[in-house]
Amino acid sequence: MKRTEIRDLNKTFEKFGGKSVTICGWARTVRDSKNIAFIELNDGAFKSVQVVVERGKISNYDEIVKQNVGSSFKIEGKVILTPEAQQPFEINAEKVEVLGECELDYPLQKKRHTVEFLRTIPTIRPRGNLFNAVFRIRSVASFAIHKFFHERNFVYVHTPIITANDCEGAGEMFQVTTLDLENLPKKDGKVDYSKDFFGKKVSLTVSGQLHEEAITHAFGKTYTFGPTFRAENSNTSRHVAEFWMMEPEMCFCDLEELMDNEEEMVKYVIAFVMEECADELAFLNKFVDTGLIERLRNIVENKFVRLDYTDAITTLEKVKDRFVFPVKWGMDLQSEHERYLTEEVYKKPVFLKNYPKEIKAFYMRQNDDGKTVAAVDMLVPGIGELCGGSQREERLDKLRARINELGLKEEDYSWYIDTRRYGTNIHSGYGLGFERFVMYLTGISNIRDVEFFPRAVGSIQG
């Protein structure tokens, strides 16, 4: 059916003044005053529109006013400009059709619900203001990421979701199999994976990076943006089992250039969201996090700090008694340490670079000191780590030695090692946990509230 979208009406209502339009949507409210009724209609736009329904003009008036919140309508009417009112226009209905009735147990009858309750109804919660704003921002941020990299000649690639390699070395991966779990084939007392679909043990990926590196050596600059999985038994506000990662890889790029790209990308996406989702951010700034907009502006307007890991440890050791987790060189920083650096010491984002090699992955380039690698984390106020990356180890001998040192099987990574045999070069990349970024953009404190259908330990719907 041909209709005008409410979002377009809200943006350019002046040009519609006095004209007839057809709109469709769901009722947020239906109020009856015997001879005149008011419907607050929403079609997915953040701001609804008020429809005025007069008994004398609408033959099915009694049917309309009996409808519950959540019912869907098709309405033809004239746009009436109301500059003196809080809402600058309304629709005076000429014809109203009920498309779908809503039953009385519709869960969004009340104005306010806790996020914990809304989490139990993932199919319904995007219809309310809070999650309408959150998921609109998620969409716009995703588009901005693609726009940023497209404008800079990156090639968007789709890396495998099923993999035989563990990129991070964490071992917390979901296994994929077609074997009969009630009757597993055995050989020498162990599961015989030669009988499985792929002929070997495989899992869902935790990162597309390793495969992407190979592709990057054909195109020079690539990025992948898709779902990743981790079977981490962690029931916190920052962990889910299925999440999206955005991972760029760049040939002929060192660690400093990598940080340049990260900073430019984050600022670009935030600025784009602030422009496109001003109403949504204003709502979230009022009802979720009163410092949200100021914090986002702080990111866009400030140059990020670039700090060596060793210098950061020196700074933290001066106030070590204030932390729960002990501070010492060689440790992996905790959220409390990251937030102290960003929120109290520098009061802006910090790139923390040159980490001890013992706490980082095998593919990161070893520095000349023999103790650290050219790794970098982007830390931001309010959340801590947002991005993590490194200059990749391009030297064949160093890469092989590190793989063996960590007890990994070189033959499992032979295809990856080939990139160092055929035209090796300085190259770098990083990963952005998209849900964590959306949390930062919205002020939402629980990662389960920035996913439509979150999957977490002991919890799955749909």
N, C-alpha and C positions, 0 to 999 in steps of 0.2 A: 504494500500500500504506500502511496505517496504521502509523506508527512514532513513537517518541519521539526527538527530536533530542538529540544528545549535549550541545550547548550548554545546553539546558534541564536535562538531568541534572546537569551540572556546577554550575549555579546553585542548584538546589533539590533536591539529592540526598537530603536527609533525609526529605522527604515520600515518596520512592520506596522507602525501606527496606523490604525484605521483599516487595515487589511485583514482579510479572512485567512485563517491558517487551519491546518489539520495537525493535531498533535496526538500522540499515544503515550501511555505510561501507566504507572501504578500509583494508587492513591496513598499518600502519606497521612492525610486526614480527610474526613468527610463530615462537614458540619451543616446541619439543617436548621433553618429558622422559619419553618412552615411554608413560606412562599418563595424563599430564596435559599440557596445552598452554596457552600464554598468547598471546592475540592482542591487540595494541595497535590499537584500531580508531578511525578518525577519519572523520567525515562532513562535514568542512569547519569544524568547531569548532576553536578554537586548541588547547584541551586535549583529548587523546585519552582513551579509557576502556579499562581493562584487562578483557578477557574471559577467564574461566577455563573451559577445555574438558576434561571428564573422559572418558576412553575408555569407562568403564563406563556412561556415560549417553548418549553420542552414537554412533549407529550408523555414521555416515560419518566417524569420527575419522581414519582413515588418509588419506582424500581431503583432509581439512582441513589436516593438518600438512604435506602436500606442496605447499601453495600458496605462491607467492612473495609477497614484499613488493609491494604495489600491487594485489593481488587484492581483489575486492569481495565482501562477505558480507551476508546477512540473518541476524540472530541473535535468537532468543527466549531470555530468561533472567530470572533473579531478581536483583534489586539487593541486594547484601550490603554493609552498612555496615562499614567497617574504620577506625574513628577512630584506632586505634593505628598505622596504617601511613602512609607518605608520601602515598599516594592514598587519600582518605577513603571510597571505595567501589569495588566492582568488580561485574562481571556474571558470575553463575554460569550458564553456558549450558545450556539444556534442548533447544534445537534449533538447528542451524547449517546454512545453505544457502549454497553457493558461487554467487554471481550472475555473476561474471566473472573468469576466470583472467587472470593477468598474466604476460607472457612474461619470459624470463630477462634480456633486454637492457633491462629497465626501468631508467632512468638514476639513480634515487634509491635504489639499494641501499645505498650507503654513508651514514654519518651526516653527513659534512661535504663540501661542495663549494664551490669558489670562486664568487663572484657572476658572474665572467666566463664560467665554464662554464655556469652556470644560465641566463645570458642567451641561450645558444645553444638552449635547450629551453623557449621561452616557454609551450608548451602544458602542460608538466609542472611547472615551477618553483613555481606557487602551492600545490602539495601539500606542500611542505616548510615548516618552521616560520617561516623568515625571511620568505618572500613571502606566506605565509598571514597573518602579522601585518601586513605592509605593506599588502596589498590589503584586509584587513578595516578597517584604519584609514582607507584611502582611501574606502571605502564609508560609514563612519560620519561622516567629515568632510563628505562630500557631503550626506548627510542633514541634518547640523547646519546647513549653509549654508541649505538650503531652509527648515528650521525657523525659523532666525533671521529671515529676511526675511518669511516668512509671518506670523509673530507681530507684525511691524511694518507690516503692511498693504501690502507691496510686491506688485506683480503680476509673475508669472513669465512672460516672453515668449520666443518662439523667433525669433531674427533669422536672416536668410538666410545660407546658407553660400556660395552663389555670388553674387558682387558685381561691379559695374562700377567700384567706387571703391576706392582705396587709402587706408585710414583713417590709417595711420601715415606715409605718404609715403616708406616705405623702398624700395618697388619690388621687394621680394624675395617675389614672389607666384607661386603655382602657377597656370598658365594652364589654363582649361577650354575645350575645343573639340571639335566633332564633325567638323571639316575633315579631309580625307585628307592626312596629313602627307607622303605620298609624291607628292602631286599638289596642292599648295596653289594656290588661285585667287589671281591677282595683278591689281593695278590700279596703274598708274603705278610699277611696280617693287616695290610693297609688297603684303603679304598683304591680300586683300580680305575683311575681316571681315563685310561685309554679306551674305556667303554663308554665314556661320556660323549656328549654331542661334539665338542671340539677336540676330543682326544687328549685333553689335559685339564688341569684345574684352572678355572677362570672366575672372575669376580666383576662386580659393578665398579666403575672407575671412581677414584677419589679426585682425579684431576686429568684434564686433557693435555697437560703440558708436554709429556714426553713424545706423544704422537705429533703434537703440533710443531715441536722443534724440527722434526724431519720435514714437515710441509713448509715451514718457514724458510728452509734452505733452498726452496724453489721459488718463493715469491718475495723474500726479503723482509716483509712485514705482514704478520697475520694476527688475527685474534679469534678465539673461540668463546662461545657464550652459551652455556647449556647446563643441564642437570648433572650433579655429581652426588656421590653417596658415601656415607661413612657409618659403619656399625659400631659407633662409640656408645658405650653404656653410660650416658651422661644425661641426667634429667634436670638441666639447668635452663635458664631463660635465654641462653646463647647457643644452644645446641639442638639441631634436628638431624634426622637421618638422611633426608633428601634436601638438597639445596642447590642453588645455581651459582656457577662460577664464571666470571669473565676473565679471560687470560690472554693478554697480548704477548707476542714474541717478536723480537727485532734483531735481524742480523746487522753486523757492523755497528753495534751499539754497546757502549760500556755502561758502567754503573751510574755515572753522572748523567748521561743522556737518558737512562732509564728513569731516574728520579724526575728529570724534566718532563717526561711524558706523563708520569703518574700525577704530578702536581697539576699539569695543564688539563688532564682528563677530568680529575675530580672537580676542579674549579668550573670547567665547562658544563658538566652535568648539573652541578648545583645551581649555577646561574640559569641554565635552561629551565630547570624545575621551578625556580623562583619566579620566572617570567610566565610560564605556562600554567602554573598551579597556585597563583596568588591567593585565591579564595580558600583553597584547601589548606594551604599553609597557615593562613590567618586563623582558620578554625582550630587547627592543631595547636597553634601557638597559644590560643585562648583556653582550650579545654584539656590539652595533654601535657604540653611543656611550654611554659611561658618564656623560656629563654631560647626557643627553637630558632626563630628567625634571626635573632642577634648572633647565635652561634654559627649559622650558615653564612651569614655575611662576613663573619670573622674568617671563615675559610677562604672565601672568594677574594677578600681584600688584602690578605696578608701573605707575605713570602714565607714558605715553609722553612723551618730550621733543619740543617743537616748536621747530625751529631754522631760521632763515633761511639760505638758500644762501650769501649773502655772508658771514655770520658763520662758517659752516662752512669756507669757503675761508680766512678769516683764521686759524682754528684749525689747519687743515692746513698752511698756509704756515710755521707755526712749527716744524714737524717735516718739512719737505718732502724733506730728504735721505734719509729712510728709505723713500721710495716709489720704485717703478720708473717709474711714470708721473708726469710733471711736474705740479705744482699751480699753477693760475692761474685767475683769474676768467674765466668763459666756457666752461670745460671741462665735459664730462660726467663726473661722478665715476666712477671705476673701483671694482671690488670691494674693492681694498685700502684705498681711502679710506673707503668706507662701513663696512667692518669696523673700521677704526681708531676711527671716531666711536662706533660702537655697543658695541664690545668693550673699548676702552681708555679713552675719554674719559667716556662716560656709563654704560656697562655695562648698558644697557637699550635698548629700541626708540626710534628717533628718526624723527620726521616732518621731512623736509627740504623746505622750501617756497620759493616765489618764485624759480624758476630763470630764467636768461637766456633770452629768447624765441628766440634763434637756434638753440638746441638742442632746442626743443620744437615740438609739432605746431601746425598752423594754427588749430585749434579752441579753443585755450586762451586764457582771458581775459587781455588785456594790462593790466598794472598802470599806475598813473599816472606812474611814472618813465620809461616809454617803453623801458625796457631789459629788464624782466622780465615774466613771466607768472605767474598764480596757479595754479601747478602744485605738486604735492606727491608725494613718494615716501616710502613707509614702509620704513625700514631696520631690520633686526633682527639681533641678534648671531648669528654663525655662518654667515650666508648673504648678508647685504647686502639688496638691494632685494627686497621681498615684494609690495608693491602700488604702483601708480602711478596718479595721477589729477589732476584739475584742476577749477577752476571754469570752465565753458564760456563762450566769448565770445558773449554774448547780444545785443550791439549790432550791428545790421545793417551799418552803414557800416564798422565796425572789422573785422568778419568778412570782408566783401568785399575790403577793402583787403589783408588778410593773405593771402587766397587768391591774389590777383593778384601780391602781392609775392613769393610762393614759386613763381610760374610755373605754378600750377595752373589748370585751365580752369573758369571759373565755371559754365558750363553743365552740367558734370558733377556739380555739387553743388547744382543749382537746387532739387531736392526737399528737400535738407537746409537750405538757406537759408530756405525757406518757414517753418520753425519760428520764425524771427526776424521774419517779416512778419505772422504771425498769433498775437498774444498772447505776445510775447517775455517772458522773465522770468529772474531769476537762477537758474541751475541748475548742478549739479555731478555728477561721477561718477568712478568709478575702476575699475581692472581688477586682478584677482587671478589670477596664473598658478597654476592649481590644482596642477599637478605640483610646482612649486617649494614650495608650501605643504605638500604631502604629504612632500616631502623634509625639510622642517623638522620636521614632526610625528613623523617616524620616525628621523631621524638618517642616512638613506640619502644617500650622497654623489653618486650618479650618477642623473640624471633618467631614464635608460633602465630603472632598476630600480624605478620607481614607476608604470610603464605596463605593461599586460599584453602588448601587441604594439607596442613602440616603432618609430617610423618616423624614421630619421635619414639624413643624407647617405650614400649608398652602402650603405645597410643597410635591408632590409625582409624580414620573414618573414610568410607568410600573406596 
